[in-house]
Amino acid sequence: MAVIKLSEAKVNFIKDVCKSYGNKPGEVINVLHKVQGEYGYLPAEVQELVAKELGIPVSRVYGIVSFYSFFTMTPKGEYPISVCLGTACYVRGAEKVLDELKRQLGINVGEVTRCVGACGLAPVIEVGDKVYGRMTPDRVKDVLAEYK
């Protein structure tokens, strides 16, 4: 894993967040939530600084970050994309839509699937907060073009 060099502004932000919670070890989840909201994710360097500021072992911070699914140690994309793989979407070709997304973006699936609750529009994908129904592999390029 690459070492991240935190800017002075980021270091000061993290220290200020810790201080706003009284540098109390019991506030670690609140601190991590606020820091991730600003930074986007929690790399090792951020976890180390939070641990230092709160006076707790890095292993405790890492344990929290790795246990709760809300926290992430890797940066996320600008536009999260979800492809519904529920039964209705799957039967109507969602897998082919997913394959086309993977091909055009050059990425793999993040190991998580979920239903977006729009079975009547199957197959469905979601980009950010926007839902696209009755998707086909041919429409993938047009949807992605909206975000370039």
C-alpha positions as a Python dict, from the first residue, in 0.01 Angstrom:
ca = {
    (1, 'M'): (0, 0, 0),
    (2, 'A'): (130, 346, -89),
    (3, 'V'): (219, 587, 188),
    (4, 'I'): (-2, 896, 192),
    (5, 'K'): (160, 1226, 283),
    (6, 'L'): (-95, 1432, 471),
    (7, 'S'): (-87, 1802, 397),
    (8, 'E'): (-52, 2046, 685),
    (9, 'A'): (-414, 2154, 626),
    (10, 'K'): (-537, 1792, 658),
    (11, 'V'): (-330, 1736, 972),
    (12, 'N'): (-470, 2054, 1125),
    (13, 'F'): (-826, 1957, 1026),
    (14, 'I'): (-792, 1616, 1191),
    (15, 'K'): (-640, 1769, 1504),
    (16, 'D'): (-923, 2025, 1519),
    (17, 'V'): (-1186, 1750, 1485),
    (18, 'C'): (-1026, 1553, 1767),
    (19, 'K'): (-1008, 1866, 1980),
    (20, 'S'): (-1375, 1948, 1907),
    (21, 'Y'): (-1459, 1614, 2073),
    (22, 'G'): (-1234, 1692, 2368),
    (23, 'N'): (-966, 1445, 2249),
    (24, 'K'): (-1173, 1182, 2432),
    (25, 'P'): (-1104, 819, 2336),
    (26, 'G'): (-1477, 742, 2367),
    (27, 'E'): (-1547, 980, 2077),
    (28, 'V'): (-1336, 786, 1827),
    (29, 'I'): (-1633, 682, 1610),
    (30, 'N'): (-1761, 1040, 1591),
    (31, 'V'): (-1413, 1165, 1504),
    (32, 'L'): (-1367, 901, 1234),
    (33, 'H'): (-1709, 976, 1088),
    (34, 'K'): (-1635, 1348, 1062),
    (35, 'V'): (-1282, 1296, 926),
    (36, 'Q'): (-1402, 1049, 662),
    (37, 'G'): (-1676, 1295, 564),
    (38, 'E'): (-1406, 1550, 484),
    (39, 'Y'): (-1126, 1326, 361),
    (40, 'G'): (-1338, 1063, 184),
    (41, 'Y'): (-1165, 764, 338),
    (42, 'L'): (-940, 667, 630),
    (43, 'P'): (-592, 563, 516),
    (44, 'A'): (-339, 435, 771),
    (45, 'E'): (-183, 779, 815),
    (46, 'V'): (-518, 930, 913),
    (47, 'Q'): (-586, 645, 1156),
    (48, 'E'): (-242, 692, 1314),
    (49, 'L'): (-298, 1064, 1366),
    (50, 'V'): (-644, 1010, 1515),
    (51, 'A'): (-502, 746, 1751),
    (52, 'K'): (-222, 979, 1858),
    (53, 'E'): (-457, 1272, 1918),
    (54, 'L'): (-703, 1061, 2118),
    (55, 'G'): (-430, 880, 2309),
    (56, 'I'): (-539, 532, 2202),
    (57, 'P'): (-360, 248, 2022),
    (58, 'V'): (-369, 251, 1642),
    (59, 'S'): (-495, -108, 1664),
    (60, 'R'): (-815, 16, 1832),
    (61, 'V'): (-876, 272, 1554),
    (62, 'Y'): (-800, 12, 1287),
    (63, 'G'): (-1033, -235, 1457),
    (64, 'I'): (-1318, 15, 1442),
    (65, 'V'): (-1248, 117, 1081),
    (66, 'S'): (-1226, -245, 965),
    (67, 'F'): (-1532, -360, 1164),
    (68, 'Y'): (-1791, -101, 1060),
    (69, 'S'): (-1890, -119, 693),
    (70, 'F'): (-1953, 256, 682),
    (71, 'F'): (-1580, 325, 714),
    (72, 'T'): (-1341, 267, 427),
    (73, 'M'): (-963, 257, 400),
    (74, 'T'): (-963, 300, 22),
    (75, 'P'): (-1079, 600, -178),
    (76, 'K'): (-1418, 569, -347),
    (77, 'G'): (-1510, 683, -695),
    (78, 'E'): (-1674, 1016, -761),
    (79, 'Y'): (-1996, 850, -879),
    (80, 'P'): (-2093, 527, -704),
    (81, 'I'): (-2267, 290, -946),
    (82, 'S'): (-2502, 16, -831),
    (83, 'V'): (-2643, -248, -1060),
    (84, 'C'): (-2945, -422, -918),
    (85, 'L'): (-2901, -798, -935),
    (86, 'G'): (-3232, -886, -776),
    (87, 'T'): (-3431, -1158, -948),
    (88, 'A'): (-3639, -934, -1177),
    (89, 'C'): (-3339, -732, -1291),
    (90, 'Y'): (-3122, -1040, -1332),
    (91, 'V'): (-3380, -1222, -1543),
    (92, 'R'): (-3421, -916, -1766),
    (93, 'G'): (-3051, -883, -1848),
    (94, 'A'): (-2883, -697, -1561),
    (95, 'E'): (-2577, -921, -1588),
    (96, 'K'): (-2515, -807, -1947),
    (97, 'V'): (-2552, -443, -1836),
    (98, 'L'): (-2302, -508, -1558),
    (99, 'D'): (-2058, -669, -1801),
    (100, 'E'): (-2081, -365, -2029),
    (101, 'L'): (-2021, -127, -1737),
    (102, 'K'): (-1714, -327, -1637),
    (103, 'R'): (-1588, -329, -1995),
    (104, 'Q'): (-1634, 44, -2056),
    (105, 'L'): (-1499, 155, -1719),
    (106, 'G'): (-1221, -104, -1699),
    (107, 'I'): (-1318, -198, -1342),
    (108, 'N'): (-1447, -502, -1155),
    (109, 'V'): (-1741, -543, -924),
    (110, 'G'): (-1687, -432, -566),
    (111, 'E'): (-1828, -757, -429),
    (112, 'V'): (-2154, -599, -307),
    (113, 'T'): (-2492, -615, -478),
    (114, 'R'): (-2820, -471, -360),
    (115, 'C'): (-3175, -429, -476),
    (116, 'V'): (-3279, -70, -547),
    (117, 'G'): (-3650, -148, -515),
    (118, 'A'): (-3753, -73, -873),
    (119, 'C'): (-3839, -419, -1007),
    (120, 'G'): (-4101, -281, -1245),
    (121, 'L'): (-3821, -97, -1429),
    (122, 'A'): (-3583, -396, -1444),
    (123, 'P'): (-3299, -412, -1517),
    (124, 'V'): (-3200, -111, -1309),
    (125, 'I'): (-2871, 63, -1233),
    (126, 'E'): (-2810, 352, -998),
    (127, 'V'): (-2541, 618, -1045),
    (128, 'G'): (-2512, 836, -738),
    (129, 'D'): (-2873, 909, -647),
    (130, 'K'): (-3014, 871, -999),
    (131, 'V'): (-3192, 550, -1105),
    (132, 'Y'): (-3191, 430, -1468),
    (133, 'G'): (-3455, 173, -1557),
    (134, 'R'): (-3499, -71, -1845),
    (135, 'M'): (-3124, -69, -1902),
    (136, 'T'): (-2961, -242, -2195),
    (137, 'P'): (-2592, -286, -2268),
    (138, 'D'): (-2634, -37, -2555),
    (139, 'R'): (-2756, 237, -2314),
    (140, 'V'): (-2457, 205, -2077),
    (141, 'K'): (-2238, 432, -2290),
    (142, 'D'): (-2505, 708, -2293),
    (143, 'V'): (-2554, 692, -1915),
    (144, 'L'): (-2180, 710, -1850),
    (145, 'A'): (-2148, 1005, -2089),
    (146, 'E'): (-2368, 1209, -1854),
    (147, 'Y'): (-2091, 1190, -1591),
    (148, 'K'): (-1784, 1276, -1799),
}
